[in-house]
Amino acid sequence: MMDHQCKGHFSCSCGSPIWKSLLPKGAQFTPSMNTTDTAVGLQDRIFQAKNGGTIQTLQGGENKTVEAIGIRDGKILVTGSIDEVKAEFPDIDTQNIKLIQGAMTLLPAFIEPHVHIIPTAVVNTGTDLSPFVGQDLRVNTGGTYNQAWVIGALQVAATATMNKASIVTINAQPNADSINGAMDYTRQFTPTKPSVNNSSSNNQSWVLGHNVDPSLLNGEHKEFNATVLDKVKIEVNGKLEDANLPIMVINTSGHLAYINQYTIDQIAEYNKQVADYNEDHNSAPITPGYINPGENGILQEFDEMLPVLNFLCTWFGQPSQKDITTEVSHIFETASARGVTYMLDASLDDDQLSLLKSYIAINECPVRIGGAYLVSSLEQLNSDIIGVHQPNQGDENLNVAYLKLVSDGSAQGLTAYQYTPYDCDENYINFSLENAAALPDQNNTGLFNYGYPLEFNALVHTANNYGWPVMIHANGDHAIDRTINAFKAAGISASTKEHRRDRIEHCSLLSAKNMSDMERLGISPSFTIGHVGYWGWGFQNSIIGEKRVAQLDLCRSAIIEHNMRITLNSDYGVTPMGPLRMMEQSITRLMESTPNGMTQQVLNASECITPFQALKAMTYDAAWQCHAEQWVGSLEAGKCADFIILAESPLTYRNQANLTHPAQGMRNIPILETWKGGKKVHSGTPNPATTSLSNVQCSKEANTLFFNYIGPEIVESTANNTHKEGQIWFKVLDHAGSIKGVQQTARLADVCHSYELPQGKTLDKTDILLAGPYLQKESADMIAVTAKIQLNKTSYSGAQSTCIISTSLDIAGATVEFTLPELTTLPTSGSSWVVVIDPSIDSKGATTNNPLFGWGSGQINPSGENVIFYKKLTTLNQGPNGTISVTGFTTAMLPKIGHLYRIGICLGSNYRLSAYQDLTCANTITPL
């Protein structure tokens, strides 16, 4: 077993107290400026499915659709046919009847049954070193994730920190005079100096990195320590210098952190001053005294991590209340943008609950919150919870339903409690015959966080006696066995299932006996399905091995063989929020971290579930599991009007590019609108990196096409530096290439479109639909995306779009390789371009938060201040198999190391951006 001593703290990030050190004392939330800007007020409304649209209610947990739903006072009043619904709204304004048509689908809003709001928000004020970009692994978005990338990200953060105008000055040599003159660390313990940050402005003058995940790093170099962190430099006047400021990086598992040599030296000075002070004041020594800087800057568990973190927060500042409030708002906005209106926080305490209540009181929160009190010991349970709080006494806006126990750690953090040792060492190197000398060290079976059996069983027994439902974090097979035994000993049985709804969180490695026991006891699992999608390959090939990985997240067996009501959770911030992503991973079970060059493999295909089973797990069953089914989870009369409108249904979604795994890519279905309590809290305009044409549906009777088109936002920067929105156009060609119809529209923000052919023109199964963007011309000479039409089908064939295959960017130049859709060829006149722009400024050089896709006004020789590289395209750039490779760019200005740039493909001389990719410039290629 690993030598970790938790001493009241848990061996994973679920119960991490780190956030408390980072939170300023007396912090209070302030009103957000963004939560109600786009909200639509409460009005009587009808939503009607028409022309192929779908309203899916999940009434009674069934796959049920209706023609219409009616909403009044934030609740669903009626569902049924349009005539039945209109009968309840005889005086409704026709403007308040919204059509759901084409591929559009209205569903109950999603539920995130296990997240961590306040701790994640506080830590998120630091630099994100996670392996994710959005909901995808960084390596699957054209980027890299290795030790060098992490150092580069810290370098950008360190430079920004040092460039703050109000930052305290830090000298090259760490000593007692390093900051603001004499840095007397003993002053905080005297009556004249309170224990607060030395800087009166409370600016944070150190770098916090969070969520670095060594298990997903590419390459052999997975270790982190002071030696590695000392590679971080800062940019001063265009040159790189040593970063003489503190840096602390927290491992995503929560049981390790790393500090650089500068921090070690500052701690050494502190320890020296404390020792000298104590020698002179032995009657009143300073406590706490000595701070352990770890071995080469590696801090193990909270006994070593917290004193260092408190030291940095005391003397080098904390995140501001404004930054923390911003991060909390961002979490809620992200949830809303991904279709979530209810989230259960799985590790609350009174401080977090107070903060959440204050946020709800002063902001129109776009989500509802459920919760679970975190229990760290039997003493805490008896003194702070029993007799003080009762379960399920809240309302639809905030309700605490559970007690939460954390039995073990995380498998990817090598702390989940197993019967047999992990297959790898702390650097994820396999124990094998090749490194036989290390085999005797194969003894780590993880950690269990409570005394067993007495303390752990007593916790569950006491909770049951006082009517508290329990959700228990258990990842390893040994921890799951102990958890099930504790439920048995407490008298839990299937007879209590509907009332209590006890849960096992993550529930990673299950045996057939475990599931039989859970069924008999009425316990349901909540699977962190990202374990399969994100870490499956690592689990199988280095962490737990092929035999045990077959027990991972047995979703189908739980549903079909054991009649369990499962849920899927993100454990945010362990994995990104995203119900559609979790549905996709449970349906496909693709291992997304499969090494480059290999086809993604499926982990235990027999455990794949159906799209409807996945949807039910994210809505109807999630509401039940969260004790919230009276408010959310289905669209039924009397429930809250919480729903989402998608560009297409996840039940019929098909990825035409990968018919072997048609659900792959489901996470990218555009969420057009999110409604909470009858108010629209999110209006989505997807801004993808590549154009796409999907869900082409033909109504021959109406001679109309319904289809989804999305593409990168395009704007023109005019002479007076105002922005002109781009437009889109559609064409229908017959098999001979003759035009049957052309239409332009000014609403690029729309995703779902309908197009009726002109009089005298009719649709045919050999027709081709074309789509693309433009700014000024009424017709276009280039095609962004094409699709062949198939009448009387909801699918199509031959869809192709402009797509970037690979890119690179360094201080010397750029390389871009991309493809074009069928029917598109590069013009010999060279009116198409590849450009590299700085998205942080516009063509006039002004800072912008709305990156422009293009330069100036589309001039032949780009001269915009945001242009870095550019090149015309000709037929000479065309390569084999329809690919186009571009190098030898004209240089407009030199890029900056560590700065983010955008590579774009502009088809035609008026922007017509069809694809882009973001990269960070460095001495070596480090794409994001």
Long-range contacts (C-beta under 8 A, 24 or more apart in sequence): 1-443, 1-444, 1-445, 1-446, 1-447, 2-414, 2-415, 2-426, 2-444, 2-446, 2-447, 3-300, 4-255, 4-300, 4-301, 4-415, 4-447, 5-301, 5-303, 6-301, 6-302, 6-447, 6-449, 7-302, 7-303, 8-376, 8-377, 9-301, 9-302, 9-303, 9-376, 10-254, 10-376, 10-406, 10-409, 10-449, 11-254, 11-255, 11-301, 11-408, 11-409, 11-413, 11-415, 11-446, 11-447, 11-449, 12-253, 12-254, 12-255, 12-406, 12-408, 12-409, 12-410, 12-413, 12-415, 12-473, 13-116, 13-119, 13-252, 13-253, 13-254, 13-410, 13-574, 14-116, 14-254, 14-346, 14-347, 14-404, 14-406, 14-473, 14-571, 15-347, 15-374, 15-376, 15-406, 15-449, 16-119, 16-254, 16-302, 17-302, 17-306, 18-119, 18-123, 18-250, 18-254, 18-302, 18-305, 18-306, 18-309, 19-118, 19-119, 19-122, 19-123, 20-351, 21-306, 21-309, 21-310, 21-313, 22-122, 22-123, 22-125, 22-208, 22-309, 22-313, 22-318, 22-319, 23-122, 23-318, 23-319, 23-324, 24-202, 24-318, 24-319, 24-320, 24-321, 24-324, 27-321, 27-324, 27-355, 28-321, 28-355, 28-358, 29-321, 29-325, 29-328, 29-355, 29-358, 29-359, 29-362, 29-363, 30-321, 30-322, 30-325, 30-362, 31-362, 31-363, 32-325, 32-329, 32-363, 34-329, 34-333, 35-329, 35-332, 35-333, 35-363, 35-364, 35-365, 35-366, 35-681, 36-364, 38-680, 38-681, 38-682, 38-683, 39-364, 39-679, 39-680, 39-681, 40-679, 40-680, 41-679, 42-73, 42-74, 42-677, 42-678, 42-679, 43-96, 43-678, 44-70, 44-71, 44-72, 44-89, 44-92, 44-96, 45-70, 45-71, 45-92, 45-96, 45-97, 45-98, 45-678, 46-70, 46-71, 46-82, 46-85, 46-86, 46-89, 46-92, 46-96, 46-97, 46-98, 47-71, 47-97, 47-98, 47-100, 47-106, 48-82, 48-85, 48-97, 48-98, 48-99, 48-100, 49-99, 49-100, 49-101, 49-106, 50-99, 50-100, 50-101, 51-99, 51-101, 51-102, 51-699, 51-702, 51-704, 51-706, 51-754, 52-101, 52-102, 52-103, 52-697, 52-699, 52-706, 52-794, 53-99, 53-100, 53-101, 53-102, 53-103, 53-104, 53-105, 53-106, 54-100, 54-104, 54-105, 54-106, 54-649, 55-79, 55-100, 55-105, 55-106, 55-635, 56-105, 56-106, 56-107, 56-108, 56-635, 56-649, 56-651, 57-108, 57-634, 57-635, 57-636, 58-107, 58-108, 58-615, 58-616, 58-619, 58-620, 58-633, 58-634, 58-635, 59-634, 59-635, 59-636, 60-634, 61-616, 61-620, 61-621, 61-634, 63-612, 63-651, 69-106, 69-635, 71-641, 71-678, 72-678, 73-678, 74-640, 74-641, 74-677, 74-678, 74-679, 75-638, 75-639, 75-640, 75-641, 75-677, 75-678, 76-635, 76-636, 76-637, 76-638, 76-639, 76-640, 76-641, 77-637, 78-637, 79-635, 79-636, 79-637, 100-645, 101-706, 101-752, 101-754, 102-695, 102-697, 102-706, 102-707, 102-708, 102-752, 102-753, 102-754, 103-647, 103-648, 103-649, 103-694, 103-695, 103-697, 103-706, 103-707, 103-708, 103-752, 103-794, 104-645, 104-646, 104-647, 104-648, 104-672, 104-752, 105-645, 105-646, 105-647, 105-648, 105-649, 105-650, 105-651, 106-635, 106-643, 106-644, 106-645, 106-646, 107-339, 107-615, 107-619, 107-643, 107-644, 107-646, 107-649, 108-619, 108-620, 108-632, 108-633, 108-634, 108-635, 108-642, 108-643, 108-644, 109-339, 109-340, 109-341, 109-342, 109-619, 109-632, 109-642, 109-643, 109-644, 109-674, 109-675, 109-676, 110-338, 110-339, 110-340, 110-341, 110-342, 110-579, 110-580, 110-618, 110-619, 110-622, 110-644, 111-340, 111-341, 111-342, 111-343, 111-344, 111-567, 111-579, 111-618, 111-619, 111-622, 111-623, 111-626, 111-628, 111-632, 111-633, 112-335, 112-340, 112-342, 112-343, 112-344, 112-569, 112-570, 112-572, 112-577, 112-579, 112-622, 113-343, 113-344, 113-526, 113-567, 113-568, 113-569, 113-622, 113-625, 113-626, 114-344, 114-346, 114-471, 114-505, 114-526, 114-528, 114-567, 114-569, 114-570, 114-571, 115-343, 115-344, 115-345, 115-346, 115-569, 115-570, 115-571, 115-572, 115-577, 116-345, 116-346, 116-347, 116-571, 116-572, 116-573, 117-328, 117-331, 117-343, 117-345, 117-352, 117-356, 117-369, 118-328, 118-345, 118-352, 118-355, 118-356, 119-347, 119-352, 120-327, 120-331, 120-572, 120-573, 121-324, 121-327, 121-328, 121-330, 121-331, 122-319, 122-324, 122-327, 123-208, 123-210, 123-211, 123-250, 123-573, 124-210, 124-327, 124-330, 124-331, 124-573, 125-208, 125-319, 125-323, 125-324, 125-327, 126-157, 126-207, 126-208, 126-209, 126-210, 126-250, 126-319, 127-153, 127-154, 127-156, 127-157, 127-207, 127-208, 127-209, 127-210, 128-153, 128-210, 128-211, 129-153, 129-154, 129-209, 129-210, 129-211, 129-212, 129-249, 130-210, 130-211, 130-212, 130-213, 130-252, 130-573, 131-213, 131-216, 131-217, 131-534, 132-575, 132-576, 133-928, 134-576, 135-576, 135-578, 135-581, 135-667, 136-592, 136-667, 137-216, 137-534, 137-592, 137-593, 138-928, 139-218, 139-593, 139-596, 140-592, 141-928, 142-804, 142-806, 142-807, 142-917, 142-919, 142-927, 142-928, 143-919, 143-926, 143-927, 143-928, 144-218, 144-926, 144-927, 145-216, 145-217, 145-218, 146-217, 146-218, 146-219, 146-221, 147-217, 147-219, 147-221, 147-222, 147-224, 147-228, 148-924, 148-926, 149-926, 150-209, 150-212, 150-217, 150-224, 150-249, 151-228, 151-229, 151-231, 151-232, 152-898, 152-920, 152-922, 152-926, 153-209, 154-207, 154-209, 154-229, 154-232, 154-247, 154-249, 155-232, 155-233, 155-234, 155-235, 155-240, 155-243, 155-898, 156-898, 156-920, 157-207, 157-209, 158-207, 158-232, 158-233, 158-234, 158-243, 158-245, 158-247, 159-234, 159-235, 159-898, 161-204, 161-205, 161-206, 161-207, 161-245, 162-234, 162-236, 162-243, 162-245, 164-203, 164-205, 166-201, 166-203, 167-203, 167-205, 168-198, 168-199, 168-203, 168-205, 170-205, 170-244, 170-245, 171-244, 172-242, 172-244, 174-244, 174-262, 174-265, 174-266, 174-269, 175-269, 176-269, 176-273, 178-266, 178-269, 179-205, 179-315, 179-316, 183-269, 183-315, 184-273, 185-269, 185-270, 185-273, 185-274, 185-315, 186-273, 186-274, 186-277, 186-286, 188-314, 188-315, 189-277, 189-286, 195-314, 196-314, 197-313, 197-314, 197-315, 197-316, 197-317, 197-318, 198-314, 198-315, 198-316, 199-316, 199-317, 202-317, 202-318, 202-320, 203-317, 204-316, 204-317, 204-318, 204-319, 204-320, 205-245, 205-246, 205-316, 205-317, 206-245, 206-246, 206-247, 206-248, 206-263, 206-312, 206-316, 206-317, 207-232, 207-243, 207-245, 207-246, 207-247, 207-248, 208-248, 208-249, 208-250, 209-247, 209-248, 209-249, 209-250, 210-249, 210-250, 210-252, 211-250, 211-252, 211-573, 212-249, 212-250, 212-251, 212-252, 213-251, 213-252, 213-412, 214-251, 214-427, 214-428, 215-412, 215-413, 215-428, 215-535, 215-538, 215-542, 215-543, 216-412, 216-534, 216-535, 216-538, 216-593, 220-429, 222-427, 222-428, 223-427, 224-249, 224-251, 224-258, 224-298, 225-258, 225-296, 225-297, 225-298, 226-258, 226-259, 226-260, 226-261, 226-264, 226-296, 226-297, 226-298, 227-296, 227-297, 228-258, 229-258, 229-259, 229-260, 229-261, 229-297, 230-260, 230-261, 232-260, 235-896, 235-897, 235-898, 238-896, 240-897, 245-316, 246-312, 246-316, 248-308, 248-309, 248-312, 250-305, 251-413, 252-412, 252-413, 252-574, 253-409, 253-410, 253-412, 253-413, 253-414, 253-415, 254-409, 254-410, 254-413, 255-300, 255-301, 255-409, 255-413, 255-415, 256-298, 256-299, 256-300, 256-301, 257-298, 257-299, 257-304, 257-305, 257-308, 257-309, 258-297, 258-298, 258-299, 259-293, 259-294, 259-297, 259-299, 259-308, 260-297, 261-297, 263-293, 263-297, 263-308, 263-312, 264-293, 264-297, 266-311, 266-315, 267-291, 267-293, 267-308, 267-311, 268-293, 270-311, 325-359, 328-359, 329-363, 331-572, 331-577, 332-365, 332-366, 332-367, 333-366, 333-682, 334-577, 335-366, 335-367, 335-577, 336-366, 336-367, 336-674, 336-676, 336-681, 336-682, 337-671, 337-674, 337-682, 337-684, 338-577, 338-578, 338-579, 338-580, 338-671, 339-579, 339-580, 339-644, 339-646, 339-671, 339-674, 340-367, 340-577, 340-579, 340-674, 341-366, 341-367, 341-368, 341-632, 341-642, 341-674, 341-675, 341-676, 341-681, 342-367, 342-368, 342-369, 342-370, 342-622, 342-623, 342-626, 342-628, 342-631, 342-632, 342-642, 343-367, 343-368, 343-369, 343-370, 344-369, 344-370, 344-371, 344-372, 344-401, 344-402, 344-626, 345-369, 345-370, 345-371, 345-372, 346-371, 346-372, 346-402, 346-404, 346-471, 346-473, 346-505, 346-571, 347-372, 347-374, 347-404, 347-406, 348-372, 348-373, 348-374, 348-400, 348-404, 349-373, 349-374, 350-384, 353-400, 356-398, 357-398, 360-397, 360-398, 365-397, 366-674, 366-676, 366-681, 366-682, 367-676, 368-396, 368-397, 368-398, 368-628, 368-631, 368-632, 368-640, 368-642, 368-676, 369-397, 369-398, 369-399, 370-398, 370-399, 370-400, 370-401, 370-626, 370-627, 370-628, 371-398, 371-399, 371-400, 371-401, 371-402, 372-400, 372-401, 372-402, 372-403, 372-404, 372-471, 373-400, 373-402, 373-403, 373-404, 374-404, 374-406, 375-403, 375-404, 375-405, 375-459, 375-463, 377-450, 377-455, 378-455, 378-458, 378-459, 378-462, 381-459, 381-462, 381-463, 382-462, 385-468, 386-462, 386-466, 390-467, 391-467, 391-468, 391-469, 391-627, 392-627, 396-628, 396-631, 396-632, 396-640, 399-627, 399-628, 401-469, 401-626, 401-627, 401-628, 402-468, 402-469, 402-470, 402-471, 402-503, 402-627, 403-463, 403-468, 403-469, 403-470, 403-471, 404-470, 404-471, 404-472, 404-473, 404-505, 405-450, 405-456, 405-459, 405-460, 405-470, 405-471, 405-472, 405-473, 406-449, 406-472, 406-473, 407-448, 407-449, 407-450, 407-456, 407-472, 407-473, 407-474, 407-479, 407-482, 407-483, 408-446, 408-447, 408-448, 408-449, 408-473, 408-474, 408-475, 408-476, 408-478, 408-479, 409-446, 409-447, 409-449, 409-475, 410-475, 410-574, 411-475, 411-476, 411-508, 411-509, 411-531, 411-535, 411-539, 411-543, 411-544, 412-531, 412-535, 412-538, 412-539, 412-543, 414-444, 414-446, 414-543, 415-446, 415-447, 416-446, 416-475, 416-476, 416-479, 416-508, 416-509, 417-445, 417-446, 417-447, 417-448, 417-475, 417-476, 417-478, 417-479, 417-482, 418-445, 418-446, 418-476, 418-477, 418-478, 418-509, 418-544, 418-548, 419-445, 419-476, 419-477, 419-478, 420-445, 420-548, 421-445, 422-446, 422-543, 422-544, 423-542, 423-543, 423-544, 423-545, 424-542, 424-543, 428-538, 428-542, 428-543, 429-542, 430-541, 430-542, 445-476, 445-478, 446-476, 446-478, 446-479, 448-478, 448-479, 448-482, 452-482, 453-482, 453-485, 453-486, 453-489, 456-482, 456-486, 457-485, 457-486, 457-489, 457-490, 459-486, 460-486, 460-487, 460-489, 460-490, 460-492, 461-486, 461-489, 461-490, 461-491, 463-490, 464-490, 464-491, 464-492, 464-500, 469-500, 469-501, 469-502, 469-503, 469-627, 470-500, 470-502, 470-503, 471-502, 471-503, 471-504, 471-505, 471-526, 472-502, 472-503, 472-504, 472-505, 473-505, 473-506, 474-504, 474-505, 474-506, 474-507, 474-508, 475-506, 475-507, 475-508, 475-509, 476-508, 476-509, 477-509, 477-510, 477-511, 477-514, 477-548, 477-551, 480-504, 480-507, 480-508, 480-509, 480-510, 480-514, 481-514, 484-514, 484-517, 484-518, 484-521, 484-523, 487-521, 487-523, 488-517, 488-521, 492-521, 492-522, 492-523, 493-520, 493-521, 493-522, 494-519, 494-520, 494-521, 494-522, 495-522, 496-522, 497-522, 497-523, 498-522, 501-624, 501-625, 501-627, 503-625, 505-569, 505-571, 506-531, 506-571, 507-553, 508-551, 508-552, 508-553, 509-544, 509-548, 509-551, 509-552, 510-551, 510-554, 510-557, 510-558, 511-551, 512-557, 515-554, 515-557, 515-558, 515-561, 515-562, 515-564, 516-562, 518-558, 518-562, 518-564, 519-562, 519-563, 519-564, 524-564, 524-565, 524-566, 524-567, 524-625, 525-558, 525-564, 525-566, 525-567, 526-566, 526-567, 526-568, 526-569, 526-625, 527-553, 527-555, 527-566, 527-567, 527-568, 527-569, 527-586, 528-553, 528-568, 528-569, 528-570, 528-571, 528-574, 528-575, 529-553, 529-555, 529-568, 529-569, 529-582, 529-585, 529-586, 530-570, 530-571, 530-574, 530-575, 530-582, 530-585, 532-585, 532-586, 532-589, 532-591, 532-603, 533-581, 533-584, 533-585, 533-589, 533-590, 533-591, 533-592, 534-575, 534-592, 534-593, 535-593, 536-589, 536-591, 536-592, 536-593, 536-603, 537-591, 537-592, 537-593, 537-594, 537-595, 537-601, 538-593, 540-591, 540-603, 549-603, 549-604, 550-604, 552-603, 552-604, 553-586, 553-607, 554-604, 554-607, 555-586, 555-607, 555-608, 555-609, 555-613, 555-617, 556-606, 556-607, 556-608, 556-609, 556-613, 557-607, 559-609, 559-613, 565-621, 565-624, 565-625, 566-617, 566-621, 567-617, 567-618, 567-621, 567-622, 567-625, 568-614, 568-617, 568-618, 578-667, 579-618, 580-650, 580-666, 580-667, 580-668, 580-669, 580-671, 581-666, 581-667, 582-614, 582-618, 583-611, 583-614, 583-615, 583-617, 583-618, 583-650, 583-663, 583-666, 584-663, 584-664, 584-665, 584-666, 584-667, 586-613, 586-614, 586-617, 587-611, 587-614, 587-663, 587-666, 588-661, 588-663, 588-664, 590-661, 590-664, 600-661, 602-661, 611-650, 611-651, 611-653, 611-663, 612-651, 614-650, 615-650, 615-651, 640-676, 640-677, 641-675, 641-676, 641-677, 641-678, 642-675, 642-676, 642-677, 643-675, 644-671, 644-673, 644-674, 644-675, 645-671, 645-672, 645-673, 645-675, 646-670, 646-671, 646-672, 647-671, 647-672, 647-686, 647-695, 647-708, 647-710, 647-751, 647-752, 648-694, 648-695, 648-708, 652-794, 654-795, 656-694, 656-795, 656-796, 656-797, 656-799, 657-799, 670-708, 670-710, 670-751, 672-751, 672-752, 685-713, 685-749, 686-710, 686-751, 687-712, 687-713, 688-712, 689-804, 689-915, 689-916, 689-917, 690-801, 690-802, 690-803, 690-804, 690-914, 690-915, 691-771, 691-772, 691-773, 691-784, 691-785, 691-801, 691-802, 691-914, 691-915, 692-785, 692-799, 692-801, 693-769, 693-771, 693-785, 693-786, 693-787, 693-799, 693-801, 694-787, 694-796, 694-799, 695-794, 696-769, 696-787, 696-789, 696-790, 696-795, 696-796, 696-799, 697-793, 697-794, 698-763, 698-789, 698-790, 698-791, 698-792, 698-793, 700-762, 700-763, 700-791, 700-792, 702-756, 703-756, 703-757, 703-761, 703-762, 703-763, 704-754, 704-755, 704-756, 704-757, 705-732, 705-753, 705-754, 705-755, 705-756, 705-757, 705-763, 705-769, 705-789, 706-752, 706-753, 706-754, 707-752, 707-753, 707-755, 707-769, 707-787, 708-751, 708-752, 708-753, 709-751, 709-753, 709-771, 709-785, 710-751, 711-748, 711-771, 711-772, 711-773, 711-784, 711-785, 711-913, 711-914, 712-773, 712-853, 712-904, 712-913, 712-914, 712-915, 712-916, 713-748, 713-853, 714-748, 714-773, 714-775, 714-853, 714-854, 714-911, 714-912, 714-913, 715-850, 715-852, 715-853, 715-854, 715-911, 716-775, 716-776, 716-854, 716-857, 716-858, 716-910, 716-911, 717-842, 717-843, 717-844, 717-852, 717-854, 717-855, 717-856, 717-857, 717-864, 718-857, 719-857, 721-842, 721-844, 721-846, 723-850, 723-852, 724-775, 726-773, 726-774, 726-775, 726-911, 727-773, 727-774, 727-775, 728-771, 728-772, 728-773, 728-774, 729-771, 729-772, 729-773, 729-774, 729-778, 729-779, 729-780, 730-755, 730-769, 730-770, 730-771, 731-769, 731-770, 731-771, 732-757, 732-761, 732-763, 732-767, 732-768, 732-769, 732-770, 732-789, 733-767, 733-768, 733-770, 734-764, 734-766, 734-767, 734-768, 735-764, 735-766, 735-767, 735-768, 740-767, 742-779, 744-774, 744-778, 748-773, 763-789, 763-791, 764-789, 764-791, 765-789, 765-790, 765-791, 768-798, 768-823, 769-796, 770-823, 772-907, 772-912, 772-914, 773-911, 773-912, 773-913, 773-914, 774-908, 774-910, 774-911, 774-912, 775-858, 775-910, 775-911, 775-912, 776-910, 777-908, 777-910, 780-908, 780-912, 781-827, 781-831, 781-908, 782-824, 782-827, 782-832, 782-907, 782-908, 782-912, 783-820, 783-821, 783-823, 783-824, 783-907, 784-821, 784-907, 784-912, 784-914, 785-821, 785-914, 786-821, 786-822, 786-823, 786-824, 798-822, 801-914, 801-915, 802-905, 802-907, 802-914, 802-915, 803-915, 804-903, 804-905, 804-915, 804-916, 804-917, 805-883, 807-903, 807-917, 807-919, 807-927, 808-919, 808-925, 808-927, 809-836, 809-895, 809-901, 809-903, 809-919, 809-920, 809-921, 809-925, 809-927, 810-921, 810-922, 810-923, 810-924, 810-925, 811-894, 811-895, 811-897, 811-921, 811-922, 811-923, 813-869, 813-887, 813-888, 813-889, 813-891, 814-869, 814-887, 814-889, 814-903, 815-885, 815-886, 815-887, 816-885, 816-886, 816-887, 816-903, 816-905, 817-879, 817-883, 817-884, 817-885, 817-886, 818-883, 818-884, 818-905, 818-915, 819-882, 819-883, 819-884, 820-882, 820-884, 820-907, 824-907, 825-875, 826-873, 826-874, 826-875, 826-877, 826-878, 826-884, 828-874, 828-875, 830-872, 830-873, 830-874, 831-872, 831-908, 831-909, 832-872, 832-873, 832-905, 832-906, 832-907, 832-908, 832-909, 832-912, 833-862, 833-870, 833-871, 833-872, 833-873, 833-905, 833-906, 833-909, 834-870, 834-871, 834-873, 834-886, 834-889, 834-903, 834-904, 834-905, 834-906, 835-862, 835-867, 835-869, 835-870, 835-871, 835-903, 835-904, 835-906, 836-867, 836-868, 836-869, 836-870, 836-889, 836-895, 836-901, 836-902, 836-903, 836-904, 837-864, 837-866, 837-867, 837-868, 837-901, 837-902, 837-904, 838-866, 838-867, 838-868, 838-899, 838-901, 838-902, 839-866, 839-900, 839-901, 839-902, 839-918, 840-899, 840-900, 841-865, 841-866, 842-866, 843-867, 851-902, 853-902, 853-904, 853-911, 853-913, 853-916, 854-904, 854-906, 854-911, 854-913, 858-906, 858-909, 858-910, 858-911, 860-909, 862-892, 863-892, 867-892, 867-893, 868-892, 868-893, 868-894, 868-895, 868-901, 869-895, 895-921, 896-921, 897-921, 897-922, 897-923, 898-922, 900-928
